[in-house]
Amino acid sequence: MISFRTWTITPLIIVLLCLSSAVQPLQADDKKDQAAALESARGVLSRTLGQEQAKGIKLKLLDQPNDRNHSVYQYSAENGVLTVSGSSAVAICKGVYTYLRENNIGTVGWAGPRLNLADRWPDAPLTRGSSPFKIRHCYNVCTFGYTTAYWTWERWEQELDWLAMHGFNMIMAPVATEAIATRVWKELGLTQEEIDSYYTGPAHLPWNRMGNIRQVGGTLTDTWHSNQLELQHKLLKRMRELGIEPVIQGFAGFVPPAITRLHPSVKLHLTNWGGSSWRESQRPVVMLPDDPLFTKITKAYLDQWRKEFGDVRYVLVDSFNEMKLPATSTSPAEQLAGYGRLTYSAITSAIPDAVWVLQGWMFNYQRDIWNTETVKALLEAVPDDRLLVLDYANDYKPNWKDFSGFHGKTWVMGYVPNMGGKTAYTGRMDYYASQAAETLADPNRGALTGFTISGEGLENNEVLYELMADTAWSTAPIDLKPWLNNYVENRYGSKNSTLQDAWHDLHKSVYSSFTDHPTFGWQKMHLGRGSVYGDPAFENSVRKFLSVAPEMGENANYVDDAVEMAALVLSLKADDWFSASAEALREGDYEVFRKTATRANDLLLEADQLLASHSLHRLDRWIKLSRAHEGSPEQKDRWESNARQIITTWGPPVNDYSCRMWSGLIRDFYAPRMQAMLAAMREGEPFDRHTWEAKWVSGHEQSKVQPHERPAEVAKLIVERACTEKIPLPDTDAKLLARWNPAHMKTEWTTVDFEIPADSLKKMKGVRFRFRSGSHRLDVRSVSVIADGELIAIDRHVGVAGDSHRDNSYKLKMPAHIQANNSCLLRVELRSAGGTNSNGDILLQQ
């Protein structure tokens, strides 16, 4: 059984059960609403289970007469008939999903439902569950850039079903924000050109809404706006049917700079996000809420939103996300007190019963601004139940402990398990399994009212999202041993003990560690290990998981996880081979440099080809979504470029932030970029990465790769080879023939004879020059061997040893039975570039 059942663990749970145990059929006056809720739940189940399976489930609505703040469900199955009841459509769906996993029928993930459905439902006793959280919230604002920027209705419909099955009842809903705002800007008198210069491309809109940037990644079109309006109507209709509360984007003071043409007296402050990396033309301006125009725009925007989409209550307004306060003559506390009071007043001028929503990330990020005094000043003028703080970065630092539980305001606690969409495994399972329950039990928790998962990049680390979703429906910590065993059986449809052991090993290794931005070295153009967890225990866990590939290789979830885990190991190994290539280059061992750089590249391409079989980790999916929107071919090209940009260059100062391990992205972007950089290093030339990257971002070509027929089994073989092969290292212990020093050096070409041991001739296949110290590199253009005064071998070419190494090995074809009785010399034509401070070794190559 899954260990998160809320009715089995603590006295607090028993109290909650007493509240929900006397549930009765809903006696709502509005039978139409009751029928609509049941119908919407059945719609989710039909798309998830299939129409025939869903049709056979008896669904009922329940009421909690004692406490309406806690969602409840109950289910039972007898003689093959499954009955599920819940206090809402979402609660019903969560009840069904719990039943499915309790009976080892499968999982509903981002790749879609993968269920082992039989002709009849397994019998189950009456089982009840409830959530201690009124609000179960998903996403932060950046999710709408890194993940959902180009989602179509089809992908959104799947996501809403996922949310319902996992029991979430509130999500961010900023779609079409710009379409509504554009109406306001036009009403104020701004021209289309002035409006266009304010926006960004679709994938960068979250940072435009937060006042961080403008004029990055392109702009928007009328077609884009109309499509987003249509999409938002569909989203809100489905959310309302399911009882999922939307949190919409409000006006935070950021305006097109041209507004001063219409209102010359308005005082605007230039924002400064990311320091000096942005041009001034890319930095937005903000007005403070003490200007009457702030309230006018707030009301106009919310009125337009409601006119288009209907009623809404939760309004997100953040003006200082990752930014300092505008410079004014007042103290920070005074400034923030006025900001809080006036912003709330502006919101409620349009929606009297509105709840102002704030992201708590800003409190975490700018600790030089935010302290108990300033946070209290911002919040205190707002009624306690009319402000909701999303404290979603508890895995970074729990803000609520530092800020007195947000001084009586309602708040939700949760996590950011992913920044930017990075795909590497990370996260402390033990922490995620227990922290929500521990926070609930803390007497200093204040007005804690909800839970949130606010990952910026979805479709990765699925085990963590399953675990965290379960904690939102439990008042006690989850026991991970039985939970993981159940997860394995549901995910792979097998009780295989090796799989279970492998996952417990993953829990003890990579999922016992949290890295906030896990990246491989090759994703950041570093020649060496990045920050991805690389302990050998992780590698051993993966090898154990892959050991059952021959028997599990037909299971879709197993294939996804097998190729993903294998790609992670291969990527770590590629880091090691790149590190060896850097060392070889430093040592001047070009042969080892070539071998190691080539093998590193091969490992990346092997990872890429494996990931071509993954349901999600593929660049072609991302590009296809970006081009799925209406528009001219030129507009589709711009959408694609913006989609490429957000996951790679982003824009200064966050280049290489997203770091996704995707098929297509590795072979077309990361691997060739590394090869181009290494080629430049070998030639001693700078690598113009920005030109190279800009060409890729603006391009529209995608190479093809053939997926393996049995990818899981291939993954097993490739990983075994990668984990057992020995990485060649530079020959730092090679036999020393001679040394050069400043006494040998001139800045023009000169010939120097070095005496070498005669017995080295029989072993000699060549020599290599290794720079050791000094300020000036060594240039060589000819190396010859003189034995007893006679030239016996020569190699002429220009080579370099110093700040870079290029062609600094010289091949010498020695005659058979060579010997030198009187003298043996190595004659070298050389010079030292720019000065004579140069020291190094001449090494024997055998």
C-alpha positions in Angstrom: 0.0 0.0 0.0 1.1 3.6 -0.6 2.3 5.1 2.7 0.7 8.5 2.2 -2.8 7.4 3.1 -4.0 10.2 5.3 -6.1 8.0 7.5 -3.4 5.8 9.0 -0.8 7.9 10.6 -1.2 10.7 13.3 -3.8 12.1 15.7 -4.0 15.2 13.5 -5.0 13.1 10.6 -7.6 11.4 12.8 -9.1 14.8 13.5 -9.2 15.6 9.8 -10.9 12.3 9.2 -13.5 13.0 11.8 -14.3 16.1 9.8 -14.6 14.2 6.6 -15.9 10.8 7.8 -19.5 11.9 7.9 -19.5 13.0 4.3 -22.9 13.1 2.7 -24.1 13.4 -0.8 -23.9 17.1 -1.8 -27.1 19.0 -1.1 -26.3 21.9 -3.3 -29.1 24.2 -4.5 -27.5 24.5 -8.0 -28.0 21.0 -9.5 -26.5 22.4 -12.7 -23.2 23.1 -11.1 -23.2 19.7 -9.4 -23.8 18.0 -12.7 -21.1 20.1 -14.4 -18.5 19.2 -11.8 -19.2 15.5 -12.2 -19.1 15.8 -16.0 -15.8 17.6 -15.9 -14.3 14.9 -13.7 -15.6 12.3 -16.0 -14.0 14.1 -18.9 -10.6 14.0 -17.3 -11.1 10.3 -16.6 -12.3 9.6 -20.1 -9.1 11.2 -21.6 -6.9 9.4 -19.1 -8.5 6.0 -18.8 -10.5 5.7 -22.0 -14.2 6.4 -22.4 -15.3 2.8 -21.7 -13.3 2.5 -18.5 -14.3 5.9 -17.3 -18.0 5.3 -18.0 -17.9 2.3 -15.7 -16.8 4.3 -12.6 -19.6 5.6 -10.3 -18.9 9.2 -9.4 -20.4 11.3 -6.6 -19.9 14.7 -5.1 -19.4 15.0 -1.3 -19.7 17.9 1.1 -17.7 18.5 4.2 -20.3 20.0 6.6 -17.7 20.8 9.3 -14.9 22.3 7.3 -15.1 23.3 3.7 -11.4 24.3 3.5 -10.1 20.8 3.1 -10.8 18.7 0.0 -11.7 15.1 0.5 -12.2 11.9 -1.5 -13.3 8.3 -0.9 -13.4 5.2 -3.0 -14.3 1.6 -2.8 -14.6 -1.2 -5.3 -16.7 -4.4 -5.0 -17.5 -7.1 -7.5 -15.6 -5.1 -10.1 -17.5 -1.9 -9.6 -15.5 1.2 -8.6 -17.2 4.1 -6.8 -15.3 7.3 -6.2 -16.7 10.4 -4.4 -15.1 13.7 -3.7 -15.7 17.2 -2.6 -14.8 18.6 -6.0 -14.0 17.4 -9.5 -10.3 17.6 -8.7 -10.8 15.6 -5.5 -12.7 12.9 -7.4 -9.8 12.7 -9.9 -7.3 12.6 -7.1 -9.3 9.8 -5.5 -9.3 7.8 -8.7 -5.5 8.3 -9.2 -4.9 7.2 -5.6 -7.0 4.0 -6.2 -5.0 3.3 -9.4 -1.7 3.4 -7.6 -2.9 1.6 -4.5 -3.8 -1.2 -6.8 -0.7 -1.0 -8.9 -2.5 -0.1 -12.1 0.1 2.5 -13.3 0.9 6.1 -13.5 -0.2 9.3 -15.2 2.9 11.3 -16.2 3.9 14.0 -18.6 4.4 11.5 -21.3 0.7 10.6 -20.9 -1.2 7.9 -18.9 0.6 4.5 -18.9 -1.8 2.2 -17.2 -2.4 -1.6 -17.0 -6.1 -1.6 -17.2 -8.1 -4.9 -16.8 -11.6 -5.7 -17.7 -12.8 -5.2 -14.1 -11.6 -3.0 -11.2 -9.8 -4.8 -8.4 -11.8 -4.9 -5.2 -10.8 -2.3 -2.6 -12.1 -1.4 0.9 -13.7 2.0 1.6 -10.7 4.3 1.7 -10.7 8.0 2.5 -8.2 10.8 2.0 -8.1 14.5 2.6 -5.7 17.4 2.0 -4.7 19.6 4.9 -4.2 22.4 2.4 -7.1 24.5 1.0 -4.9 25.6 -1.9 -2.7 23.2 -4.0 -0.9 25.5 -6.4 1.3 24.9 -9.4 4.0 26.9 -11.3 5.8 30.1 -11.0 5.8 32.9 -13.6 9.0 31.6 -15.3 7.3 28.3 -16.2 5.5 30.2 -18.9 8.8 30.9 -20.6 10.9 27.8 -20.0 8.1 25.3 -20.5 4.6 26.5 -21.7 5.5 29.5 -23.9 4.4 27.7 -27.1 2.0 25.1 -25.7 -1.0 24.5 -27.8 -4.5 23.6 -26.5 -3.8 19.9 -27.0 -0.7 20.1 -24.7 -2.5 22.3 -22.2 -5.5 19.9 -22.1 -3.1 17.1 -21.2 -1.6 19.3 -18.5 -4.9 20.2 -16.9 -5.7 16.5 -16.8 -2.4 15.9 -15.0 -3.1 18.6 -12.5 -6.6 17.2 -11.7 -5.3 13.7 -11.3 -2.6 14.9 -9.0 -5.1 17.0 -6.9 -4.1 20.6 -7.7 -6.7 23.3 -7.6 -4.9 26.6 -8.4 -2.4 27.5 -11.2 -0.8 30.6 -12.7 -2.8 31.7 -15.7 -1.0 34.6 -17.5 -1.9 33.6 -21.1 -3.0 36.5 -23.2 -1.8 39.1 -20.7 -0.3 41.1 -23.5 -3.4 41.0 -25.6 -5.4 42.6 -22.8 -2.7 45.1 -22.0 -2.4 46.1 -25.6 -6.0 47.2 -25.5 -5.2 49.4 -22.5 -2.1 50.9 -24.2 -4.1 51.8 -27.3 -6.9 53.3 -25.2 -4.3 55.5 -23.5 -3.1 56.7 -27.0 0.1 54.7 -27.6 0.9 53.8 -31.2 1.4 50.2 -32.3 5.1 50.9 -32.8 5.5 52.2 -29.3 3.7 49.1 -27.9 5.8 46.7 -30.0 9.0 48.2 -28.7 7.9 47.3 -25.2 7.4 43.6 -25.6 9.6 40.6 -26.1 9.3 37.3 -27.9 6.8 34.8 -26.5 9.4 32.8 -24.5 10.8 35.9 -22.8 7.4 37.3 -21.7 7.7 36.2 -18.0 10.6 38.6 -17.6 8.9 41.3 -19.5 5.9 41.0 -17.1 8.3 41.3 -14.1 9.9 44.4 -15.5 13.3 42.7 -16.1 13.7 43.1 -19.9 12.1 44.4 -23.1 13.1 44.1 -26.8 14.6 40.6 -26.3 13.8 37.6 -28.6 11.6 39.6 -31.0 8.1 41.0 -30.4 4.5 39.9 -30.8 1.9 40.1 -33.6 -1.8 40.6 -33.9 -2.2 37.0 -34.8 -0.3 35.9 -31.7 -2.6 38.0 -29.5 -5.8 36.6 -31.1 -4.5 33.1 -30.7 -3.6 33.6 -27.1 -7.1 35.1 -26.4 -8.7 32.0 -27.9 -6.3 29.7 -25.9 -7.0 31.5 -22.6 -10.8 31.1 -23.1 -10.3 27.4 -23.5 -8.0 27.2 -20.5 -10.3 29.2 -18.2 -13.4 27.3 -19.3 -11.7 24.0 -18.4 -10.3 25.4 -15.1 -13.7 26.6 -14.0 -15.3 23.3 -14.9 -12.8 21.5 -12.8 -12.8 24.0 -10.0 -9.1 25.1 -10.6 -8.6 28.7 -9.5 -6.6 30.8 -11.9 -4.0 33.4 -10.7 -3.9 36.1 -13.4 -1.1 38.6 -14.1 -1.9 42.1 -12.8 -0.4 45.5 -13.6 2.8 46.0 -11.6 3.8 49.5 -12.9 5.8 48.5 -15.9 4.9 50.6 -18.9 6.1 51.4 -22.5 8.5 54.3 -22.1 6.6 56.3 -24.7 3.9 56.8 -22.1 5.7 60.1 -21.3 4.6 61.4 -24.6 1.0 61.3 -23.3 1.7 61.9 -19.6 4.9 64.1 -19.5 4.6 64.5 -15.7 4.7 60.8 -14.9 7.9 59.8 -13.0 9.5 56.6 -14.4 12.3 54.6 -12.9 14.7 52.6 -15.1 14.9 49.0 -13.9 18.2 47.2 -13.5 18.0 43.5 -13.8 21.3 41.7 -14.6 23.5 44.7 -14.2 25.2 46.4 -17.1 24.8 43.4 -19.5 21.6 44.9 -21.0 21.5 47.9 -23.2 19.3 50.7 -21.8 16.9 50.2 -24.7 16.3 46.6 -23.3 15.6 47.8 -19.8 12.0 48.5 -18.8 10.7 51.5 -16.8 8.4 51.4 -13.9 6.0 53.9 -12.2 5.3 53.7 -8.5 1.7 53.3 -7.3 1.6 56.8 -5.7 1.1 58.1 -9.3 -2.7 58.3 -10.0 -2.0 56.8 -13.4 -1.0 53.6 -11.7 -4.5 53.0 -10.4 -6.0 54.1 -13.7 -4.0 51.6 -15.6 -4.6 48.8 -13.0 -8.4 49.3 -13.2 -8.4 49.6 -17.0 -6.4 46.4 -17.3 -8.5 44.4 -14.9 -11.7 45.7 -16.3 -10.6 44.7 -19.8 -9.6 41.3 -18.5 -12.9 40.6 -16.9 -14.8 42.0 -19.8 -13.1 39.4 -22.0 -12.8 36.4 -19.6 -15.2 36.9 -16.7 -14.8 37.1 -13.0 -11.4 36.4 -11.3 -10.2 36.9 -7.8 -6.5 36.1 -7.5 -4.2 38.8 -9.1 -0.4 38.5 -9.2 1.5 41.8 -8.9 5.3 41.7 -8.4 7.3 44.9 -8.9 10.7 44.1 -7.5 11.4 40.5 -8.6 15.3 40.1 -8.5 15.6 43.9 -8.5 16.4 46.7 -6.1 13.9 49.3 -5.1 13.7 52.4 -7.2 15.7 55.3 -5.7 13.4 57.7 -3.7 13.9 60.1 -0.9 12.1 57.8 1.6 13.5 54.9 3.6 12.9 51.4 2.2 10.3 50.6 4.9 8.3 53.8 4.2 8.5 53.3 0.5 7.3 49.7 0.8 4.5 50.6 3.2 3.1 53.0 0.6 3.7 50.5 -2.2 1.7 47.8 -0.4 -1.2 50.0 0.6 -1.6 51.7 -2.8 -1.1 48.6 -4.9 -3.8 46.8 -2.9 -6.1 49.8 -3.3 -5.5 49.9 -7.0 -6.4 46.2 -7.4 -9.5 46.4 -5.3 -10.7 49.5 -7.2 -11.4 47.1 -10.0 -12.1 43.8 -8.1 -13.4 44.7 -4.6 -12.9 41.1 -3.2 -9.6 40.5 -4.9 -6.7 38.6 -3.3 -3.3 40.1 -4.1 -0.8 37.4 -4.9 3.0 37.9 -4.3 5.9 35.6 -5.2 8.1 35.1 -2.2 11.1 34.5 -4.3 12.0 38.2 -4.2 12.4 38.0 -0.4 14.8 35.1 -0.9 16.8 36.7 -3.6 17.4 40.2 -2.3 18.4 39.7 1.3 20.0 43.2 1.4 16.6 44.7 1.0 14.2 42.3 2.7 14.2 41.8 6.4 11.5 41.5 9.1 10.9 45.3 9.1 10.6 45.8 5.3 8.5 42.7 4.7 6.1 43.7 7.4 5.9 47.2 6.0 5.0 45.9 2.6 2.3 43.6 3.9 0.7 45.2 6.9 -1.8 47.5 5.2 -3.5 44.6 3.4 -6.1 42.5 5.2 -4.7 39.2 6.3 -6.9 37.1 4.0 -6.6 39.4 1.0 -2.9 38.8 0.4 -1.4 35.4 -0.6 2.4 34.9 -0.5 3.7 32.1 -2.7 6.7 31.0 -0.6 7.8 28.5 -3.2 11.5 28.2 -2.6 11.7 26.3 0.6 14.3 23.9 -0.9 16.5 27.0 -1.2 15.5 28.8 2.1 12.2 28.9 3.9 11.3 32.6 3.9 8.4 32.2 6.4 10.8 31.4 9.2 12.7 34.6 8.7 9.6 36.8 8.3 7.4 35.7 11.2 5.2 33.5 9.0 4.5 36.6 6.8 2.9 38.5 9.7 -0.5 36.8 9.6 -1.0 36.9 5.9 -2.1 33.8 4.1 0.7 31.9 2.4 1.5 28.7 0.6 4.7 26.7 1.1 6.5 24.7 -1.6 9.5 24.2 -3.7 11.3 25.1 -7.0 12.6 21.7 -8.0 13.9 23.0 -11.3 15.3 26.3 -12.5 15.3 26.9 -16.2 14.4 23.5 -17.4 17.6 21.7 -16.5 17.2 18.0 -16.9 19.8 16.5 -14.6 18.6 14.6 -11.6 18.7 16.5 -8.3 16.7 17.0 -5.1 16.6 15.6 -1.6 13.8 13.1 -1.5 13.8 12.9 2.3 13.3 16.6 2.6 10.4 16.7 0.0 8.8 13.7 1.8 8.7 15.4 5.2 9.0 19.1 5.0 5.3 19.9 4.2 4.1 17.9 7.2 6.8 19.4 9.5 5.8 22.9 8.4 2.1 22.1 9.1 3.0 21.0 12.6 5.2 24.1 13.4 3.3 26.3 15.9 4.9 29.4 14.2 3.6 28.6 10.7 1.2 31.6 10.8 -1.7 31.5 8.3 -0.3 28.7 6.2 -3.1 27.8 3.8 -1.6 26.0 0.8 1.1 24.0 -0.9 2.9 24.7 -4.2 5.1 23.0 -6.7 6.7 25.9 -8.7 9.2 24.3 -11.0 10.2 26.5 -14.0 11.0 23.6 -16.3 8.5 20.7 -16.2 8.8 17.3 -17.9 11.8 16.2 -15.9 12.6 14.5 -12.5 9.0 13.1 -12.6 9.6 11.1 -9.4 9.9 14.3 -7.4 6.7 15.7 -8.7 4.8 12.5 -7.9 6.3 12.6 -4.4 5.5 16.3 -3.8 2.0 16.0 -5.1 1.4 13.2 -2.6 2.7 15.4 0.3 0.0 17.9 -0.5 -2.5 15.3 0.6 -0.9 14.2 3.8 -0.4 15.6 7.3 2.5 13.2 8.1 5.8 12.6 6.4 5.8 10.0 3.7 7.7 6.8 4.4 9.9 6.6 1.3 10.8 2.9 1.4 7.3 1.6 0.7 6.5 4.7 -1.4 9.4 4.0 -3.7 8.6 0.3 -4.0 5.0 1.3 -5.0 6.3 3.9 -7.4 8.5 1.3 -9.2 5.6 -1.2 -9.4 3.3 1.4 -10.9 5.8 3.0 -13.2 7.1 -0.2 -14.7 4.3 -2.7 -14.0 6.7 -4.9 -12.3 7.7 -6.0 -8.7 11.3 -6.6 -9.9 13.5 -6.4 -6.9 16.5 -5.2 -8.9 14.5 -2.2 -10.1 13.4 -1.4 -6.5 17.0 -1.8 -5.2 18.2 0.5 -8.0 15.7 3.2 -7.1 16.6 3.0 -3.4 20.2 3.4 -4.4 19.2 6.5 -6.5 17.4 7.8 -3.4 20.6 7.4 -1.3 22.8 8.9 -4.0 21.7 11.5 -6.5 18.3 12.1 -4.7 19.9 12.8 -1.4 21.6 15.9 -2.8 20.2 19.2 -4.0 22.1 21.3 -6.6 20.1 24.4 -7.5 21.5 24.7 -11.0 22.9 21.3 -12.1 24.8 21.6 -15.3 27.4 19.5 -17.1 30.8 21.1 -18.0 30.2 20.7 -21.7 26.9 22.6 -21.4 28.8 25.6 -20.1 31.8 25.2 -22.4 34.0 24.1 -19.5 36.6 21.4 -20.0 35.8 19.3 -16.9 33.1 18.3 -14.5 30.2 20.6 -14.0 27.8 20.7 -11.0 25.8 17.6 -11.8 25.9 14.9 -9.1 28.7 12.6 -10.2 29.4 10.3 -7.2 30.2 6.7 -8.3 27.2 5.6 -6.3 25.0 7.2 -8.9 26.8 5.4 -11.7 26.4 2.1 -9.9 22.7 2.8 -9.4 22.2 3.3 -13.1 24.1 0.2 -14.0 22.0 -1.8 -11.7 18.8 -0.2 -13.2 20.0 -1.0 -16.7 20.9 -4.6 -15.8 17.3 -5.7 -16.3 17.0 -4.0 -19.8 16.6 -7.4 -21.6 13.5 -8.2 -19.7 12.1 -4.7 -19.3 13.0 -3.1 -22.6 9.4 -3.1 -24.0 8.0 -1.0 -21.1 7.6 2.6 -22.2 8.4 4.1 -18.8 11.4 1.9 -18.4 12.7 2.9 -21.8 12.3 6.6 -21.0 14.1 6.2 -17.7 16.8 3.9 -19.1 17.9 6.2 -21.9 17.7 9.2 -19.6 19.8 7.6 -16.9 22.3 6.3 -19.5 22.5 9.8 -21.0 23.3 11.3 -17.6 26.1 8.8 -17.1 27.5 9.3 -20.6 27.4 13.1 -20.1 29.4 12.8 -16.9 31.9 10.6 -18.7 32.1 13.1 -21.5 33.0 15.7 -18.9 35.9 13.5 -17.8 37.2 13.0 -21.3 37.0 16.7 -22.0 39.0 17.3 -18.8 41.7 14.9 -20.1 41.7 16.7 -23.4 42.3 20.0 -21.6 45.2 18.5 -19.7 46.6 17.0 -22.9 46.5 20.4 -24.5 48.3 22.0 -21.5 50.9 19.3 -21.7 51.3 19.7 -25.5 50.3 16.1 -26.0 48.3 16.6 -29.2 47.8 12.9 -29.9 46.1 12.4 -26.5 44.2 15.6 -27.0 42.8 14.4 -30.3 41.8 11.0 -28.8 40.2 12.4 -25.7 38.3 15.2 -27.5 37.0 12.7 -30.1 35.9 10.3 -27.5 34.1 13.0 -25.5 32.3 14.0 -28.6 31.4 10.4 -29.4 29.9 10.0 -25.8 27.7 13.1 -26.3 26.5 11.8 -29.7 25.8 8.4 -28.1 23.7 10.1 -25.4 21.9 12.1 -28.1 21.0 9.0 -30.1 19.7 7.2 -27.0 17.5 10.2 -26.1 16.0 10.1 -29.5 13.9 7.3 -28.0 12.7 9.4 -25.1 9.1 10.6 -25.0 10.0 14.1 -23.9 13.7 15.0 -24.0 13.9 16.0 -27.6 14.5 19.3 -29.4 12.1 18.4 -32.2 9.1 18.5 -29.8 10.1 22.0 -28.7 10.6 23.3 -32.2 7.4 21.7 -33.4 5.4 23.4 -30.7 6.9 26.8 -31.5 5.9 26.5 -35.1 2.4 25.2 -34.4 1.0 28.7 -34.0 -0.8 30.6 -36.8 1.2 33.1 -38.7 3.3 33.6 -41.9 6.4 31.5 -42.5 8.5 34.5 -41.4 6.5 34.7 -38.1 6.9 30.9 -37.5 10.7 31.4 -38.1 10.7 34.1 -35.4 8.9 31.9 -33.0 11.3 29.1 -33.6 14.3 31.4 -33.1 12.9 32.6 -29.9 12.3 29.0 -28.7 15.9 28.2 -29.6 17.2 31.3 -27.8 15.5 30.7 -24.5 17.0 27.2 -24.1 20.5 28.3 -25.1 21.9 31.8 -25.3 18.9 33.3 -23.5 20.5 36.7 -23.7 23.1 38.3 -21.4 23.7 37.8 -18.6 22.2 34.4 -18.4 23.8 32.6 -21.3 23.6 28.8 -21.1 21.1 28.9 -18.3 18.6 26.3 -19.3 21.1 23.4 -19.9 18.8 20.7 -21.2 20.0 17.2 -22.0 17.9 16.8 -25.2 18.3 14.8 -28.3 18.9 17.2 -31.1 20.1 19.9 -28.8 23.2 17.9 -27.9 24.2 16.9 -31.5 23.3 20.2 -33.2 24.3 22.7 -30.5 26.4 21.5 -27.5 28.6 18.9 -29.2 29.6 21.0 -32.3 30.1 24.1 -30.1 32.5 22.2 -28.0 34.3 20.9 -31.1 34.5 24.4 -32.5 36.0 25.7 -29.3 38.5 22.9 -29.0 39.6 23.5 -32.6 40.2 27.1 -31.9 42.2 26.2 -28.8 44.3 23.9 -30.8 45.1 26.6 -33.3 45.7 29.1 -30.6 42.9 31.3 -31.8 40.0 32.8 -29.8 36.6 31.2 -30.3 33.9 33.6 -31.3 31.1 31.8 -29.5 28.6 34.6 -29.9 28.7 34.5 -33.7 28.5 30.8 -33.6 25.6 30.7 -31.2 23.7 33.5 -33.1 23.9 31.5 -36.3 22.4 28.5 -34.6 19.6 30.4 -32.9 18.6 32.1 -36.1 18.8 28.9 -38.1 16.0 26.4 -38.8 17.9 23.2 -39.7 17.7 20.1 -37.6 19.9 17.1 -38.2 18.4 13.6 -38.2 19.4 10.6 -36.1 18.0 7.1 -36.3 16.7 5.9 -32.9 17.9 2.5 -31.7 15.5 -0.5 -32.2 16.0 -1.6 -28.6 17.2 1.5 -26.9 17.2 0.2 -23.3 19.4 -2.7 -24.2 21.7 -0.5 -26.2 21.9 1.9 -23.3 23.1 -1.0 -21.0 25.9 -1.9 -23.4 27.0 1.7 -24.0 27.1 2.5 -20.3 29.0 -0.6 -19.4 31.7 0.3 -22.0 31.8 3.9 -20.9 32.2 3.0 -17.3 35.0 0.5 -17.8 37.2 2.1 -20.5 40.3 3.8 -19.4 40.9 7.5 -20.2 44.3 8.1 -21.7 46.3 10.8 -20.0 49.1 13.0 -21.3 52.4 11.3 -21.2 53.8 13.4 -18.4 56.3 10.7 -17.5 57.7 10.5 -21.0 61.4 10.1 -21.3 63.1 13.5 -21.2 65.5 14.0 -24.0 66.5 17.7 -23.5 65.3 21.0 -22.0 65.2 24.4 -23.5 65.6 27.6 -21.6 66.0 31.4 -22.2 69.7 30.9 -23.1 68.6 29.0 -26.2 66.0 31.6 -27.2 66.0 34.4 -29.8 63.0 36.2 -31.2 64.1 35.4 -34.8 64.5 32.0 -36.2 67.7 30.2 -35.0 69.1 26.7 -35.0 69.9 25.0 -31.7 71.6 21.6 -31.2 70.5 19.6 -28.2 72.6 16.6 -27.2 70.5 13.5 -26.7 71.3 10.0 -25.4 72.4 7.6 -28.3 70.3 4.8 -26.9 67.1 6.8 -27.5 67.5 6.4 -31.2 66.3 2.8 -31.3 63.1 3.7 -29.5 62.5 7.0 -31.2 59.4 7.6 -33.4 59.4 11.3 -32.8 59.7 14.1 -30.3 57.2 16.4 -28.6 57.8 19.9 -27.2 56.2 20.6 -23.8 56.1 24.2 -22.5 56.7 24.4 -18.7 57.0 28.0 -17.7 57.8 31.5 -18.9 56.1 34.4 -20.7 56.8 33.6 -24.3 55.8 30.6 -26.3 58.1 28.4 -28.4 57.8 28.2 -32.2 59.4 25.4 -34.0 59.6 24.8 -37.8 62.1 22.0 -38.2 63.4 19.0 -36.2 66.2 16.7 -37.4 68.4 14.0 -35.9 72.1 14.1 -36.5 74.0 10.9 -35.6 77.9 11.0 -35.9 77.6 14.2 -37.9 75.1 12.7 -40.4 71.5 13.8 -41.0 69.4 10.6 -40.6 65.8 11.9 -40.1 63.9 15.2 -40.4 60.3 16.6 -40.0 59.6 20.1 -41.2 56.4 21.9 -40.1 55.5 24.9 -37.9 54.5 23.9 -34.4 53.7 25.8 -31.2 54.2 25.1 -27.5 53.1 27.6 -24.9 49.9 29.4 -24.1 48.5 27.0 -26.7 49.8 23.8 -28.3 49.5 23.2 -32.0 51.3 20.5 -34.1 54.1 20.4 -31.5 54.8 16.7 -32.1 57.4 15.8 -34.8 57.5 12.4 -36.4 60.9 11.0 -37.2 61.3 7.9 -39.4 64.6 6.3 -38.2 66.7 4.0 -40.3 66.7 0.3 -39.3 69.6 -0.7 -36.9 70.5 2.9 -36.3 73.3 3.7 -33.8 75.5 6.6 -32.9 79.0 5.9 -31.7 80.4 9.4 -31.2 77.6 12.0 -31.0 73.8 12.3 -31.2 72.1 15.6 -31.7 68.6 16.9 -32.0 68.8 19.9 -34.3 65.9 22.3 -33.9 65.0 25.5 -35.8 63.1 27.6 -33.2 62.3 31.0 -31.9 60.5 32.5 -28.9 57.6 34.8 -29.8 57.7 38.3 -28.2 60.6 37.7 -25.9 63.1 35.0 -24.7 61.5 34.0 -21.4 60.6 30.4 -22.3 61.3 27.1 -20.6 60.2 23.5 -21.5 61.0 19.9 -22.2 61.7 17.9 -25.3 60.1 14.5 -24.8 60.8 11.1 -26.6 57.8 9.7 -28.4 58.2 5.9 -28.8 
